[in-house]
Amino acid sequence: MTCNLLLVDDHSLIRAGVRALVMDIPGYAVIGEANDGAQVLEMVERLSPDIILLDISMKDVSGLEALKKLKVVHPQSKVLILSMHTDPALIMQALESGAHGYLLKDTTANELEHALEALRNNERYLSPAIAHTVINQALIRVQKPHPEPVETHNLTARQLEILRLIVRGKSTREIAHGLGLSIKTVETHRSQIMKRLQIYDVAGLVLFAVREQIISLDD
């Protein structure tokens, strides 16, 4: 079954480049394009895309504004941020606003395919190029006093290992290949990790991993 994409960027050349990359990836198709965040909601309602490739910086209505509205009115569509911005606070804001993944615009075709595959499989994707940046931002946040005591975790050694890889932006396939496990086994561990921690987004997992010292900037 084809996975339908909506491409949202105010630069026509960027849209043309991304569209060309998608055309070379089997199982995906761009069914619509928008050049402003104001058009997104109407197009999503009309086209019901599986994945929205969304730029952050656009005229009139920004990607972040559109993202917050999409999370409420059309949560079934996955959102992959495609941006040139590497600002830590902006990345965290996008993830916390409902983005399912964050990819830099200088990405390769191979990485774009990995990101789309992750979202298609109900996973999250964080570009390895910015994983360190996100961890650093999370570390800054957790250094502030917490009003409530930190909860302890109940994960096995293998689950902790997989959690570290998830936080560092690795896809299920990459984790499976690196650990010599099947994709199904990794998916089971991922599901158990999220269920035990009651955390279902990348930003939350990063914050938890840093706070619990499961991962550090030196990893």
MOTAVEN-V70797 format. One record per helix or strand. SS is the DSSP state (2 for helix, 1 for strand). FROM is the first residue (numbers start at 1). TO is the last residue. Records with the same first field share a line. If there is no record, write none. Layout:
# MOTAVEN-V70797
SS=FROM-TO + FROM-TO
This chain:
# MOTAVEN-V70797
1=3-8 + 28-34 + 51-54 + 78-83 + 101-104 + 125-126
2=12-23 + 37-47 + 63-73 + 88-96 + 109-120 + 128-142 + 157-167 + 172-179 + 183-197 + 202-211
